[in-house]
Amino acid sequence: MTDFEKTTSDELRNSIEKLRKAADHLRRSMRLIENAQIDWRWPSEEQMDILEAFSSRYARLSDIVLKKVFRLLDEIEQTEEGTMIDVANRAEKRGLIDSASEFRRMRKLRNEISHEYALTELPEIVRQLIEFTPALLDSVERTAKYREGLYLKL
C-alpha cells in the first residue's frame, strides 16, 4: 500500500466512524420525536427544541456524507472533483444512494435548515426531513460496506 493509500484509508476509516456516530445521534433524535407526540400545528417550546436538534443532526449527517465521505471516495478513486451534483451522481453509480435526484432534494431541504427561516416553518421542514431520513441512514450503511469492499481490493 502506498503512502497515499494508507493516508486516505485512515482518513476514510475515521470519516466512516464519524458518519456512524452522527447517524446514531440522528436515530436518537428520531426516537425523541416519535416519543414526544409532537403537536405539528402548535409545538411547545420543548417540542421545538426536539425538532431543532433533529434538524441540526440531519444537516450534520448530510454534510458528512456528501461533503466529506463522498468527496473522499472521489479522491481515492481519482475522479475529478466537480459539483455536488457530480458527487451525488457518482455516489448513485457506486450504489451508495438509490437516486442522485432524491439526494439533491434532500440536500436542498438541508440548505433550507442552514438558512434563516421562520420558526413556524420548522415543523413542516422536519416532517419532510423525517421522510428522507431512512434514505440518508441507508446511505451510511451502504458507504461503510463500500469502504470495506474498496480496501479488500488493495
C-alpha positions as semicolon CSV with decimal commas, in nm:
position;residue;x (nm);y (nm);z (nm)
1;M;0,000;0,000;0,000
2;T;0,137;0,341;-0,095
3;D;0,159;0,634;0,147
4;F;-0,134;0,798;-0,032
5;E;-0,346;0,482;0,002
6;K;-0,253;0,447;0,369
7;T;-0,334;0,811;0,445
8;T;-0,665;0,807;0,258
9;S;-0,755;0,468;0,405
10;D;-0,707;0,607;0,757
11;E;-0,896;0,924;0,670
12;L;-1,183;0,727;0,521
13;R;-1,198;0,492;0,821
14;N;-1,213;0,792;1,057
15;S;-1,476;0,961;0,843
16;I;-1,691;0,647;0,841
17;E;-1,665;0,633;1,222
18;K;-1,784;0,996;1,242
19;L;-2,057;0,914;0,994
20;R;-2,183;0,624;1,204
21;K;-2,178;0,832;1,525
22;A;-2,369;1,112;1,354
23;A;-2,620;0,854;1,225
24;D;-2,665;0,722;1,580
25;H;-2,738;1,077;1,701
26;L;-2,993;1,126;1,424
27;R;-3,162;0,795;1,513
28;R;-3,180;0,910;1,876
29;S;-3,343;1,238;1,772
30;M;-3,588;1,043;1,558
31;R;-3,687;0,833;1,861
32;L;-3,733;1,151;2,067
33;I;-3,970;1,288;1,804
34;E;-4,165;0,962;1,799
35;N;-4,194;0,960;2,178
36;A;-4,274;1,331;2,217
37;Q;-4,610;1,317;2,041
38;I;-4,537;1,642;1,861
39;D;-4,824;1,882;1,806
40;W;-4,725;1,962;1,448
41;R;-4,952;2,266;1,425
42;W;-4,853;2,429;1,756
43;P;-4,544;2,262;1,902
44;S;-4,447;2,360;2,255
45;E;-4,107;2,512;2,330
46;E;-3,981;2,169;2,445
47;Q;-4,108;2,011;2,124
48;M;-3,943;2,286;1,920
49;D;-3,614;2,203;2,095
50;I;-3,654;1,841;1,987
51;L;-3,733;1,944;1,629
52;E;-3,437;2,182;1,621
53;A;-3,200;1,912;1,748
54;F;-3,330;1,669;1,487
55;S;-3,290;1,918;1,201
56;S;-2,939;2,006;1,315
57;R;-2,836;1,641;1,335
58;Y;-2,987;1,572;0,995
59;A;-2,792;1,862;0,846
60;R;-2,469;1,745;1,011
61;L;-2,505;1,389;0,881
62;S;-2,593;1,515;0,535
63;D;-2,281;1,731;0,533
64;I;-2,053;1,449;0,645
65;V;-2,193;1,213;0,382
66;L;-2,177;1,447;0,087
67;K;-1,902;1,695;0,159
68;K;-1,661;1,467;0,340
69;V;-1,710;1,097;0,266
70;F;-1,840;1,100;-0,092
71;R;-1,576;1,356;-0,189
72;L;-1,306;1,148;-0,020
73;L;-1,418;0,843;-0,219
74;D;-1,387;1,053;-0,535
75;E;-1,032;1,144;-0,433
76;I;-0,940;0,783;-0,358
77;E;-1,083;0,667;-0,690
78;Q;-0,913;0,959;-0,862
79;T;-1,218;1,120;-1,016
80;E;-1,246;1,489;-1,089
81;E;-1,395;1,697;-0,808
82;G;-1,691;1,851;-0,987
83;T;-2,007;1,992;-0,835
84;M;-2,226;1,843;-0,562
85;I;-2,446;1,712;-0,844
86;D;-2,145;1,528;-0,986
87;V;-2,064;1,386;-0,642
88;A;-2,424;1,263;-0,599
89;N;-2,428;1,111;-0,947
90;R;-2,108;0,916;-0,874
91;A;-2,248;0,805;-0,538
92;E;-2,552;0,668;-0,722
93;K;-2,327;0,483;-0,969
94;R;-2,135;0,332;-0,676
95;G;-2,464;0,214;-0,524
96;L;-2,427;0,434;-0,217
97;I;-2,762;0,602;-0,278
98;D;-3,068;0,497;-0,476
99;S;-3,120;0,824;-0,656
100;A;-2,897;1,125;-0,715
101;S;-3,203;1,340;-0,783
102;E;-3,360;1,239;-0,449
103;F;-3,031;1,314;-0,276
104;R;-3,027;1,659;-0,436
105;R;-3,380;1,721;-0,298
106;M;-3,254;1,606;0,043
107;R;-2,964;1,845;0,010
108;K;-3,189;2,134;-0,092
109;L;-3,400;2,075;0,217
110;R;-3,084;2,060;0,426
111;N;-2,986;2,400;0,286
112;E;-3,321;2,541;0,398
113;I;-3,226;2,440;0,751
114;S;-2,898;2,626;0,741
115;H;-3,050;2,947;0,609
116;E;-3,274;3,165;0,812
117;Y;-3,633;3,055;0,814
118;A;-3,936;3,145;1,018
119;L;-3,972;2,927;1,324
120;T;-4,322;2,847;1,212
121;E;-4,171;2,660;0,914
122;L;-3,959;2,429;1,128
123;P;-4,228;2,165;1,192
124;E;-4,302;2,131;0,820
125;I;-3,932;2,113;0,735
126;V;-3,879;1,843;0,996
127;R;-4,172;1,642;0,860
128;Q;-4,002;1,643;0,522
129;L;-3,667;1,554;0,679
130;I;-3,829;1,257;0,851
131;E;-3,936;1,128;0,509
132;F;-3,576;1,149;0,382
133;T;-3,411;1,012;0,697
134;P;-3,434;0,640;0,607
135;A;-3,257;0,702;0,274
136;L;-2,989;0,911;0,444
137;L;-2,929;0,646;0,710
138;D;-2,925;0,376;0,442
139;S;-2,651;0,565;0,258
140;V;-2,439;0,549;0,574
141;E;-2,459;0,170;0,585
142;R;-2,401;0,135;0,211
143;T;-2,098;0,362;0,234
144;A;-1,947;0,163;0,521
145;K;-1,990;-0,161;0,322
146;Y;-1,846;0,004;0,011
147;R;-1,539;0,109;0,208
148;E;-1,485;-0,248;0,326
149;G;-1,501;-0,377;-0,033
150;L;-1,279;-0,099;-0,160
151;Y;-0,995;-0,185;0,075
152;L;-1,026;-0,558;0,025
153;K;-0,918;-0,485;-0,334
154;L;-0,598;-0,305;-0,230
